[in-house]
Amino acid sequence: MSPHYSLQKILTAIFLLAILVVSILGYRVFIQGIKIDVDLKSLLPVDTSSESVINHVDQGILNILGDQLVIAIDARDLQEGLSAAKFLDQRIKENPHFSFYEVNSGLELINHQQLFLQNYHYHLLTSKQKQFLLENPDELLESAQMDILGFSSGKSQLSLQQDPLGLFGSFWQQQIPDSAASVREGRLVFSSNHQHTIVQLLRLNAPSGNITLQEEIAFWAKQLQSQFARDFPSVKLLFSGPVFHSAFATATAKREVSIIGFGSILGIIILFLLAFRRIDILLLSVASIGFGCCSALVVVCFLFQEIHLIALVFGASLIGVAVDYSLHFVSKLQVLTNHNQSPAVLRQLLLPMALGLGTSILSYACLFQSNLKVLNEIAVFSMTGLLMSWLFVCVIYPVYFRKLLPTQSPLISALADLPSHFWKKKSYAALAGVVLITLTTSGFYFIKLSDDVKTFYKPPADLLASEQYLQKKLNNISLHQYLLLRASDEESLLQLEERVSQSLDQLIIKGELGAYMALSQQVPSIKTQAENRLLLEKHVYQKEALLDQLTHNLELGDAFSSNARTEFEKVDSFLYLDDWMPYARPDQKILWAGKTGNQVASIITLKAINNNQSLNAVADQHAILFVDKVQSISNSIFQLTSQAIKWLLISYLVIFSLFVIYFRHFSILILPLVPLVASLMALAVLSCFSIPINLFHVFGCYLILGFGIDYAIFYFFDQKKDSATEYGTFLAAMTSIMSFGFLAFSSTPMVQSFGLILLLGCTFSLLISPLSSQFNKQKRL
């Protein structure tokens, strides 16, 4: 039995075993269904430095506010705006995915909260009221007298005897959200500078991560915009909410999957027909790619229970890499003059193909060192797809191709020979060396690492502008930045909040903070409530205190002051957090994080932050956390980028070492040098054009290592020095360039970055790889 026959049997057995395993996994995936993940949060790095309580808080916020969205109308003419709003209401009612958030029910909740808090008004004071009682009681008395005489600004429903100084009315005003809106026919209307914004608050009836829901909402919103452009041309439609971002990202990714896949396949079809002029070669190559991609999809769905849509976008670009094995095999067959030479071709190409596969799998495997789930999916998809395509070529091609193939295309052959011909000219080679050194040096002089969160997702300009405009109108507090507090019990937590609030008040005075919202503003600690009651007792209800002065000044009579004291003494119950929570508004409920282990936690939301350093100082002073999710993600991105660079260098060192140990000759080191130089040149070009190097540029360099070393390997091991290596490498590079070239035009920043670095890296690898053939002249390897 010949060694080749044994090898062929081994490869066939592995191939059949792989088919069996994929079939079993495929059956399980088919039963469970293929789930496509479209959640934008899956694209963001996990901040491993964050404590579990932060995730707990974020999940609580998501549970309370995550299903809310806003659709608004902006118009100069109020009546036209209201007419458009009625039409919008009708379209919303027809959509089963939305339900109205009744403004009137929100007002009822506010009224119920006011009635509830009135029961505890002798324990509730604002910081200004306490300051007036201690330092300037006469001004407080004068203000109360003006209120009683008809100039009241408070909205307390308490009687004069229950609240003679109108203190609860002022306290309650602090609890009501600031808003310049009026309510018309159940809608919020903001009017300023002859511009009217009519807001409709909605709830989503299903989880926003549902891809079918996102597709339907995207289609509905597009139709709605078209109808408004036709029927209400002077009215602007505004959208805000996570589901609209998800819908946009889903629509974009699906469109790009189709475009990239179609572009890659079309390019491959044209190349194959020009290069081989046989349809069966094209069909067999498509079969090898399809087998690899289907197997990869099954394995990813089995391991991760789902696959992210972005991973499918990258999977579409795998077409340009997986076809390399087919191209080299068929290109080698083209130069043969005898029939039945496929087994000999396999023997000749097996070592370079195996080395190419191994280095490609190693480069993709390095993506596992990232904690980004989507990159792990891409790694599994690519490794599985390449392995299965490789097995398909090694087993099926030698069996199928028995006859001679058409000769090489003169046009492609001439183009493929250009890189080798270039390096044979010493003057050209010297000039290229000077350009390489100059380009790399100047590029790395301007190099800059980017940790911009927009690398992962960049919202469309109109949606971002709508959200920013509506946030200002609705006076929303940012949930990306907040203070996180923890204590052993609720009382200690509220006391801690009160101390922090004093520091935040100072920041507001300095103009470093616009506003904040804390639980202790609504429910003071028991300690503070007791102090408030003592203040009222001493400065208001004692003999000859403010109550008696008010009674005397307004001639209310002794019975009034006596009854007021009776009311004060009768009500002596404290306000507890558990009693208040059922009456809390949604924006107040998120302040309470509840139990986290052996502690309880709360957050203080912030608005109009002008100085992050001051907030960090406040956090350090009180031993709490200032959570800045955007900065946290940026820090994670920077750390990931630094780690990726480190692991990339380690990958090169490992490959250098393995090649030297296995081949025992230093000339083999030219192989990893080709992708290394190509990567440096690609990064330098980006830097010269002032493009900051981000995480996905660095991860793209892993793939450059994979296919760059492939090209060098085939040149290095080309013992016969025939044109098949140049021909196959050129075709392989062109398919990759077309695949990754389409990625470079993606509107998704992470995909665009990946595609751009790979487009440049693949081009430079093609140009440099012929040099490797000069390092194996003695045929020693």
C-alpha positions in Angstrom: 0.0 0.0 0.0 1.5 3.3 -1.1 2.0 6.2 1.4 -0.2 8.4 -0.7 -3.0 5.8 -0.7 -2.9 5.6 3.1 -2.9 9.4 3.3 -5.9 9.7 1.0 -7.7 7.1 3.1 -6.9 9.0 6.3 -8.2 12.3 4.8 -11.3 10.6 3.5 -12.0 9.1 6.9 -11.6 12.5 8.6 -13.8 14.1 6.0 -16.6 11.5 6.5 -16.3 11.8 10.2 -16.5 15.6 10.0 -19.7 15.2 7.8 -21.2 12.9 10.4 -20.4 15.2 13.3 -21.8 18.3 11.5 -24.9 16.3 10.5 -25.6 15.4 14.1 -25.0 18.9 15.3 -27.0 20.3 12.4 -30.0 18.1 13.4 -29.9 19.5 16.9 -29.6 23.1 15.6 -32.4 22.5 13.2 -34.6 21.2 16.1 -33.8 24.2 18.3 -33.9 26.7 15.4 -31.2 29.1 14.2 -31.3 32.2 16.4 -29.7 35.3 15.0 -28.6 37.8 17.7 -29.0 41.5 16.7 -28.5 43.0 20.2 -26.1 46.0 19.9 -24.8 45.3 23.4 -23.2 42.1 22.2 -20.8 44.2 20.1 -19.5 46.1 23.2 -16.7 44.8 25.4 -17.6 43.5 28.8 -16.0 45.7 31.5 -14.4 43.1 33.7 -13.4 45.7 36.2 -17.1 46.5 36.9 -18.6 44.9 40.0 -21.6 42.7 39.7 -23.7 45.4 41.4 -23.3 47.7 38.4 -24.7 45.0 36.1 -27.5 44.5 38.6 -28.3 48.3 38.5 -28.1 48.4 34.7 -30.5 45.4 34.5 -32.9 47.1 36.9 -32.9 50.3 34.7 -33.4 48.2 31.6 -36.4 46.3 33.2 -38.1 49.6 34.2 -37.2 51.9 31.3 -35.9 49.6 28.5 -39.2 49.2 26.6 -40.0 52.9 26.4 -39.7 54.9 23.1 -40.8 58.2 21.8 -42.2 59.3 18.5 -42.7 63.1 18.1 -43.8 65.7 15.6 -42.1 69.0 15.1 -44.1 71.7 13.4 -44.2 75.5 13.1 -47.9 75.5 12.8 -49.6 74.1 16.0 -52.8 73.1 14.2 -51.0 71.3 11.4 -48.9 69.6 14.1 -52.0 68.4 16.0 -53.5 67.1 12.7 -50.4 65.2 12.0 -50.4 63.9 15.6 -53.9 62.5 15.1 -52.8 60.7 12.0 -49.8 59.4 13.9 -52.0 58.1 16.7 -54.1 56.2 14.1 -51.0 54.5 12.6 -49.7 53.6 16.1 -53.0 52.0 17.0 -52.8 49.9 13.9 -49.3 48.6 15.0 -49.6 45.7 17.5 -46.0 46.2 18.7 -46.8 49.6 20.4 -49.0 50.6 23.3 -49.6 54.2 24.5 -48.1 55.5 27.7 -51.0 57.6 28.9 -49.9 61.0 30.0 -53.0 61.4 32.1 -52.2 58.2 34.0 -48.7 59.6 34.7 -50.3 62.7 36.1 -52.6 60.5 38.3 -49.5 58.7 39.6 -48.0 62.1 40.6 -51.2 63.1 42.3 -51.3 59.9 44.3 -47.7 60.3 45.3 -48.5 63.9 46.5 -51.5 62.7 48.6 -49.3 59.9 50.1 -46.5 62.2 51.1 -48.8 64.7 52.7 -49.3 62.1 55.5 -45.6 62.7 56.4 -45.3 66.4 55.8 -44.1 67.2 59.3 -40.9 65.2 58.6 -40.2 66.6 55.1 -38.2 69.7 54.5 -35.9 70.9 51.7 -32.4 72.0 52.4 -33.4 75.6 51.7 -36.3 75.4 54.1 -34.0 74.1 56.9 -31.6 76.9 56.2 -34.3 79.5 56.4 -35.6 78.1 59.7 -32.1 78.3 61.2 -30.8 81.5 59.7 -33.6 83.6 58.3 -37.0 82.7 59.7 -38.4 86.1 59.1 -38.1 85.7 55.3 -39.9 82.3 55.6 -42.7 83.9 57.6 -43.1 86.7 55.0 -43.2 84.2 52.2 -45.9 82.2 54.0 -48.0 85.3 54.6 -47.8 86.2 50.9 -49.0 82.7 50.0 -52.0 82.9 52.4 -52.9 86.3 51.0 -53.3 84.8 47.5 -49.8 84.7 46.0 -49.3 81.0 46.5 -46.9 79.2 44.3 -47.3 75.8 46.0 -49.8 73.2 45.1 -50.3 71.6 48.6 -53.8 70.2 49.2 -53.2 70.5 53.0 -55.3 72.9 55.0 -53.8 76.0 56.5 -53.9 74.5 60.0 -52.1 71.4 58.7 -49.4 73.4 56.9 -49.5 77.0 58.1 -46.2 78.0 56.5 -46.9 76.2 53.2 -43.7 74.2 53.6 -45.0 71.0 52.0 -46.1 72.9 48.9 -42.5 74.0 48.4 -41.2 70.5 49.2 -43.5 69.0 46.7 -42.5 71.4 43.9 -39.0 70.0 44.2 -40.3 66.4 43.5 -42.1 67.3 40.3 -40.0 67.0 37.1 -39.2 70.3 35.5 -41.1 70.5 32.2 -42.2 73.3 29.9 -44.9 71.0 28.4 -48.6 71.4 28.3 -51.0 68.5 27.9 -53.4 68.7 24.9 -55.7 65.8 24.1 -53.5 63.4 26.1 -50.3 64.5 24.4 -47.3 66.5 25.6 -46.8 69.7 23.7 -43.6 71.8 23.9 -43.8 75.2 22.4 -41.0 77.7 22.1 -39.9 80.3 19.4 -42.9 79.5 17.3 -41.9 75.9 17.1 -44.2 73.1 18.5 -43.1 69.6 19.4 -45.9 67.1 20.0 -44.6 64.1 21.9 -46.2 60.6 22.0 -44.8 58.3 24.7 -45.0 54.6 23.9 -44.2 51.2 25.3 -42.9 48.2 23.3 -45.1 45.1 23.7 -42.2 42.7 23.0 -38.5 42.5 23.8 -36.5 44.8 21.5 -34.0 42.0 20.7 -36.5 40.2 18.6 -35.2 40.4 15.0 -38.7 39.9 13.4 -40.0 42.8 15.5 -37.1 45.0 14.5 -37.6 44.3 10.8 -41.3 45.1 11.1 -40.7 48.3 13.0 -38.0 49.4 10.5 -40.4 48.8 7.6 -43.2 50.6 9.5 -41.1 53.6 10.3 -39.9 53.9 6.7 -43.5 53.8 5.5 -44.5 56.3 8.1 -41.8 58.7 7.0 -42.9 58.4 3.3 -46.5 59.1 4.3 -45.5 62.2 6.3 -43.3 63.4 3.5 -46.3 63.2 1.2 -49.2 64.3 3.4 -47.4 66.6 5.9 -44.4 68.0 4.0 -43.7 70.8 6.5 -43.8 68.5 9.6 -40.7 66.7 10.8 -41.0 63.2 12.3 -38.7 62.4 15.3 -37.8 59.0 16.7 -36.1 58.0 20.0 -35.6 54.7 21.7 -33.3 51.6 21.7 -35.5 49.6 19.3 -34.9 52.2 16.5 -31.2 51.8 16.9 -31.5 48.0 16.8 -33.8 48.1 13.8 -31.3 50.4 12.0 -28.4 48.1 12.8 -30.3 45.0 11.8 -31.4 46.5 8.5 -27.9 47.7 7.7 -26.3 44.4 8.6 -28.7 42.3 6.6 -28.3 44.6 3.6 -24.5 44.4 3.9 -24.6 40.6 4.2 -26.4 40.5 0.9 -24.2 43.0 -0.8 -20.9 41.5 0.5 -22.0 38.0 -0.2 -23.3 38.9 -3.7 -20.2 40.9 -4.5 -17.8 38.2 -3.4 -19.6 35.5 -5.3 -19.9 37.7 -8.4 -16.2 38.5 -8.3 -15.3 34.8 -7.9 -17.6 33.8 -10.8 -16.0 36.3 -13.1 -12.4 35.4 -12.0 -13.1 31.6 -12.4 -14.6 32.0 -15.8 -11.7 34.1 -17.0 -9.1 31.9 -15.3 -10.4 28.4 -16.0 -13.2 28.7 -18.6 -15.1 25.7 -17.1 -18.4 25.9 -15.2 -17.8 22.7 -13.3 -14.7 24.2 -11.6 -16.8 27.1 -10.5 -19.6 24.9 -9.2 -17.2 22.6 -7.3 -15.4 25.7 -5.7 -18.8 27.1 -4.7 -19.6 23.7 -3.2 -16.4 23.7 -1.2 -17.2 27.2 0.1 -20.9 26.3 0.8 -19.9 23.2 2.6 -17.4 25.2 4.8 -19.9 28.0 5.5 -22.8 25.7 6.3 -20.6 23.6 8.6 -19.4 26.8 10.3 -22.9 28.1 10.8 -24.0 24.8 12.5 -20.9 24.7 14.8 -21.3 28.3 15.9 -25.1 27.9 16.6 -24.4 24.7 18.5 -21.6 26.2 20.7 -23.2 29.7 21.3 -26.9 28.8 20.9 -27.0 31.7 18.4 -25.0 33.7 15.9 -24.7 37.5 15.8 -25.7 39.2 12.5 -22.3 40.9 12.4 -20.6 37.5 12.6 -22.6 36.5 9.5 -21.3 39.7 7.8 -17.7 38.6 8.4 -18.7 35.0 7.5 -19.7 36.3 4.1 -16.2 37.6 3.6 -14.8 34.1 4.4 -15.7 33.2 0.8 -12.6 35.1 -0.3 -10.3 33.0 1.9 -11.9 29.6 1.7 -11.6 29.5 -2.1 -7.8 29.8 -1.9 -7.3 26.0 -1.6 -9.4 25.4 -4.7 -7.5 28.0 -6.7 -4.1 26.6 -5.9 -5.1 23.0 -6.6 -6.8 23.8 -10.0 -4.0 26.3 -11.0 -1.4 23.5 -10.4 -3.5 21.1 -12.6 -3.5 23.6 -15.4 0.2 23.4 -16.0 0.2 19.6 -16.2 0.5 17.8 -19.5 -0.6 14.3 -18.5 -4.0 12.9 -17.3 -4.7 11.5 -13.8 -2.2 13.8 -12.1 -4.5 14.9 -9.3 -2.9 12.6 -6.7 0.5 14.0 -7.6 -0.8 17.5 -7.2 -2.2 16.7 -3.8 1.2 15.3 -2.7 2.9 18.4 -4.0 0.5 20.9 -2.4 -0.3 19.1 0.8 2.5 20.5 2.9 2.0 24.2 1.9 -1.8 23.8 2.1 -1.5 22.2 5.6 0.9 24.9 6.7 -1.4 27.6 5.3 -4.4 26.1 7.0 -2.5 25.7 10.3 -1.3 29.3 10.4 -4.7 30.6 9.3 -6.4 28.7 12.1 -3.8 29.9 14.6 -4.4 33.5 13.5 -8.2 33.2 13.9 -7.7 31.3 17.2 -6.0 34.4 18.6 -9.4 36.1 18.5 -10.4 34.0 21.4 -8.2 36.1 23.7 -10.9 38.8 23.3 -13.8 38.8 25.7 -16.1 40.0 22.8 -18.6 37.3 22.1 -19.0 38.4 18.5 -15.3 38.0 17.9 -15.3 34.5 19.4 -18.2 33.6 17.1 -16.2 35.0 14.1 -13.2 32.9 15.2 -15.2 29.6 15.4 -17.0 30.4 12.1 -13.7 31.1 10.3 -11.7 28.2 11.7 -14.5 25.7 11.0 -15.2 27.0 7.6 -11.6 26.9 6.5 -11.0 23.4 7.9 -14.1 22.0 6.2 -13.3 23.7 2.9 -9.7 22.4 3.1 -10.9 18.8 3.7 -13.4 19.1 0.8 -10.6 20.1 -1.6 -8.2 17.4 -0.4 -10.7 14.6 -0.7 -13.1 15.5 -3.5 -10.8 17.3 -6.0 -8.3 14.4 -6.5 -11.2 12.1 -7.2 -13.1 14.5 -9.6 -10.3 16.0 -11.7 -8.9 13.3 -13.9 -8.5 15.1 -17.2 -6.4 18.0 -18.4 -7.8 21.5 -17.8 -7.8 24.5 -20.1 -4.6 26.5 -20.2 -4.0 29.6 -18.2 -5.6 32.9 -19.2 -2.9 35.1 -20.8 -4.4 38.2 -19.2 -4.4 36.8 -15.7 -1.1 35.1 -16.2 0.5 38.4 -17.2 -1.0 40.2 -14.2 0.0 37.4 -11.8 3.6 37.7 -13.1 3.9 41.4 -12.3 4.9 41.1 -8.6 7.6 38.5 -9.3 8.9 40.5 -12.3 9.0 43.7 -10.2 11.4 42.1 -7.6 13.7 40.8 -10.3 14.6 44.4 -11.1 17.2 45.4 -8.5 16.6 49.1 -9.1 12.8 48.6 -8.5 13.5 46.5 -5.4 15.8 49.2 -4.0 13.2 51.9 -4.7 10.5 49.7 -3.0 12.8 49.4 0.0 13.2 53.1 0.3 9.4 53.7 -0.1 8.7 50.9 2.5 11.0 52.5 5.1 9.8 56.0 4.4 6.1 55.0 4.5 6.5 52.9 7.6 8.5 55.5 9.5 6.2 58.4 8.6 3.1 56.4 9.3 4.2 55.2 12.7 5.2 58.8 13.6 1.6 59.8 13.2 0.1 56.6 14.6 -2.7 57.0 17.2 -4.7 54.3 19.0 -8.4 54.9 19.3 -10.7 53.8 22.1 -13.8 55.5 20.6 -17.0 53.6 21.4 -18.3 54.6 18.0 -15.9 52.0 16.6 -18.6 49.5 17.4 -21.8 51.3 16.4 -22.4 54.7 14.9 -26.0 55.7 14.9 -27.4 57.5 11.8 -27.1 61.2 12.1 -30.9 61.9 11.8 -31.7 59.4 14.6 -29.0 60.8 16.8 -30.2 64.4 16.2 -33.8 63.4 17.0 -32.8 61.7 20.3 -30.7 64.7 21.4 -33.5 67.1 20.6 -36.1 65.1 22.4 -33.9 64.5 25.5 -33.6 68.3 25.9 -37.3 68.7 25.6 -38.2 65.9 28.0 -35.4 67.0 30.4 -34.1 63.5 30.6 -31.3 62.6 33.0 -28.5 60.6 31.5 -28.3 57.0 32.6 -24.8 56.4 31.2 -23.3 58.3 34.2 -24.4 58.0 37.8 -23.2 57.6 41.3 -23.5 54.2 42.9 -23.8 54.0 46.7 -23.9 51.0 49.0 -24.4 50.5 52.7 -25.4 47.8 55.2 -29.0 48.9 55.6 -31.5 51.4 54.1 -31.0 53.9 56.9 -27.3 54.0 56.5 -27.7 54.2 52.7 -30.0 57.2 52.9 -27.7 59.0 55.4 -24.8 58.4 52.9 -26.9 59.9 50.1 -27.6 63.0 52.2 -23.9 63.5 52.8 -23.1 63.0 49.1 -26.0 65.4 48.2 -24.3 68.2 50.1 -21.2 67.8 48.0 -23.2 67.7 44.8 -25.0 70.9 45.8 -21.6 72.6 45.9 -20.8 71.3 42.4 -24.1 72.9 41.2 -23.2 76.2 42.8 -19.8 76.0 40.9 -21.6 75.2 37.6 -19.9 71.8 37.3 -23.2 69.9 37.5 -26.7 70.9 36.4 -28.9 68.7 38.6 -29.2 65.3 40.2 -31.9 63.0 41.6 -31.5 61.0 44.7 -33.8 58.8 46.9 -33.0 60.9 49.9 -34.6 63.9 48.2 -37.9 61.9 48.2 -37.5 59.8 51.3 -35.1 61.3 53.9 -33.3 59.1 56.4 -35.1 58.5 59.7 -32.4 60.6 61.4 -33.1 63.5 59.0 -36.8 63.2 59.4 -36.4 63.3 63.2 -34.2 66.4 62.9 -36.8 68.0 60.6 -39.6 67.4 63.1 -37.5 68.9 65.9 -36.7 71.9 63.7 -40.4 72.5 63.1 -41.2 72.0 66.8 -38.6 74.5 67.9 -38.9 77.2 65.2 -42.6 76.9 64.2 -44.8 75.2 66.8 -43.3 76.4 70.1 -44.8 79.3 71.9 -44.0 82.7 70.3 -42.4 80.9 67.4 -43.3 81.3 63.7 -46.8 79.9 64.1 -47.8 82.4 66.8 -46.2 85.2 64.8 -48.2 84.2 61.7 -51.4 84.0 63.7 -50.8 87.4 65.2 -49.9 89.1 61.9 -52.9 87.8 60.0 -55.2 87.9 63.0 -56.2 84.3 62.6 -57.1 83.8 66.3 -55.8 81.7 69.1 -58.0 78.7 68.1 -56.0 78.5 64.8 -52.6 78.2 66.5 -54.0 75.7 69.0 -55.6 73.5 66.3 -52.4 73.7 64.3 -50.3 72.4 67.3 -52.9 69.7 67.8 -52.4 68.5 64.2 -48.6 68.6 64.6 -48.7 66.5 67.7 -51.2 64.1 66.2 -49.1 63.0 63.2 -45.8 61.5 64.3 -45.2 58.6 61.9 -42.0 58.3 59.9 -41.8 57.8 56.1 -40.2 54.5 55.1 -38.8 53.5 51.7 -40.9 50.4 51.4 -44.1 52.4 51.9 -43.0 55.0 49.3 -42.0 52.7 46.5 -45.5 51.8 45.2 -46.1 55.5 44.6 -42.7 56.2 42.9 -42.6 57.3 39.3 -40.5 55.1 36.9 -37.6 57.6 36.9 -37.7 57.4 40.7 -37.9 53.6 40.9 -34.6 53.2 39.1 -32.8 55.0 42.0 -33.4 52.0 44.2 -31.1 49.1 43.3 -32.3 46.9 46.2 -30.3 44.2 47.9 -26.9 43.2 46.4 -25.4 40.5 48.5 -25.2 41.6 52.2 -25.7 45.2 51.3 -28.3 47.5 49.8 -27.6 49.9 46.9 -29.0 53.0 45.2 -27.9 55.4 42.5 -27.9 59.1 42.1 -28.6 60.1 38.6 -26.9 63.2 37.2 -27.7 65.9 34.6 -25.5 68.4 32.6 -22.1 67.1 33.9 -19.4 69.7 33.1 -16.6 68.2 35.1 -16.0 64.5 35.4 -13.0 65.0 37.6 -15.1 66.8 40.3 -17.5 63.8 40.4 -14.6 61.4 40.7 -13.4 63.5 43.6 -16.8 63.4 45.3 -16.9 59.6 44.8 -13.4 59.2 46.3 -14.4 61.5 49.2 -17.4 59.4 50.2 -16.0 56.0 49.1 -18.7 55.5 46.5 -18.5 54.8 42.7 -18.8 57.2 39.9 -20.1 55.0 37.0 -19.3 56.4 33.6 -20.3 53.6 31.2 -19.0 55.3 28.1 -15.6 55.9 29.6 -15.6 52.4 31.1 -16.2 50.9 27.7 -13.5 53.2 26.2 -11.1 51.9 28.9 -12.0 48.3 28.0 -11.5 49.0 24.3 -8.0 50.5 25.0 -7.1 47.5 27.2 -8.3 45.0 24.6 -6.4 46.8 21.9 -3.2 46.7 24.0 -3.7 43.0 24.7 -4.5 42.3 21.1 -1.2 43.9 20.0 0.7 41.9 22.7 -0.9 38.6 21.6 -0.3 39.4 18.0 3.4 39.8 18.7 3.4 36.6 20.7 1.7 34.8 17.8 4.5 35.9 15.5 7.1 34.7 18.0 5.4 31.3 18.3 5.3 30.9 14.5 8.9 32.0 14.2 9.9 29.4 16.9 7.8 26.6 15.5 9.1 27.0 12.0 12.8 27.1 13.1 12.3 24.1 15.3 10.5 22.1 12.7 12.5 23.0 9.6 15.8 23.7 11.4 16.8 26.5 9.0 16.6 30.2 9.5 15.6 30.9 5.9 12.1 29.7 6.8 11.7 32.9 8.8 10.9 34.8 5.6 7.4 33.2 5.7 6.1 35.1 8.8 8.1 38.2 7.8 5.8 38.7 4.7 2.6 39.2 6.7 4.5 41.2 9.3 5.8 43.7 6.8 2.4 43.8 5.1 0.7 44.6 8.4 3.1 47.3 9.2 2.7 48.9 5.8 -1.1 48.7 6.1 -1.1 50.4 9.5 1.3 53.0 8.3 -1.0 53.9 5.3 -3.9 54.3 7.7 -1.9 56.5 10.0 -0.7 58.7 7.1 -4.3 59.4 6.3 -5.0 60.3 9.9 -7.1 57.2 10.6 -6.7 56.2 14.3 -5.8 52.6 14.8 -8.6 50.8 16.6 -9.3 47.4 18.0 -10.6 46.0 14.7 -7.6 47.2 12.7 -5.4 45.2 15.2 -7.6 42.1 14.9 -7.5 42.4 11.1 -3.7 42.0 11.4 -4.3 38.5 12.8 -6.0 37.6 9.5 -3.2 39.3 7.5 -0.9 36.9 9.3 -3.1 34.0 8.1 -3.4 34.7 4.4 -0.1 36.6 4.1 1.8 33.6 5.3 -0.3 31.4 2.9 1.0 33.3 -0.1 4.6 33.2 1.1 4.3 29.4 1.9 3.2 28.6 -1.7 6.0 30.7 -3.2 8.6 29.2 -0.8 7.7 25.6 -1.5 7.3 26.0 -5.2 10.1 23.6 -6.2 9.3 23.5 -9.9 9.1 27.3 -10.2 6.2 27.0 -12.6 3.6 29.6 -13.2 0.9 27.8 -11.2 2.0 29.4 -7.9 1.9 32.9 -9.3 -1.4 32.2 -11.0 -3.0 30.6 -7.9 -1.7 33.2 -5.5 -2.9 36.1 -7.7 -6.4 34.6 -8.0 -6.5 33.9 -4.2 -5.4 37.4 -3.4 -7.9 38.9 -5.8 -10.8 37.0 -4.3 -9.8 38.1 -0.8 -9.3 41.7 -2.0 -12.8 41.7 -3.5 -14.3 40.2 -0.4 -12.6 42.5 2.1 -12.9 45.4 -0.3 -16.6 45.3 0.1 -16.2 45.2 3.9 -14.3 48.5 3.7 -17.3 50.2 2.3 -19.6 49.1 5.1 -21.5 51.7 7.1 -20.8 49.8 10.3 -17.5 51.2 11.7 -16.2 47.9 13.1 -16.8 46.1 9.8 -15.4 49.0 7.8 -12.2 49.0 9.9 -11.8 45.3 9.5 -12.3 45.4 5.8 -10.0 48.4 5.2 -7.0 46.9 7.1 -7.5 43.5 5.3 -7.8 45.2 1.9 -4.5 46.9 2.4 -2.8 43.9 4.1 -3.9 41.5 1.4 -2.6 43.8 -1.4 0.7 44.3 0.3 1.0 40.5 1.0 0.5 39.8 -2.7 3.1 42.3 -3.7 5.7 41.1 -1.1 5.2 37.3 -1.1 7.3 36.6 -4.3 10.4 37.5 -2.3 10.0 34.3 -0.2 10.9 32.2 -3.3 14.4 33.7 -3.3 15.1 32.2 0.2 14.8 28.5 -0.8 17.1 28.4 -3.8 19.0 25.3 -2.7 15.7 23.3 -2.3 16.9 22.3 1.1 13.4 22.5 2.6 
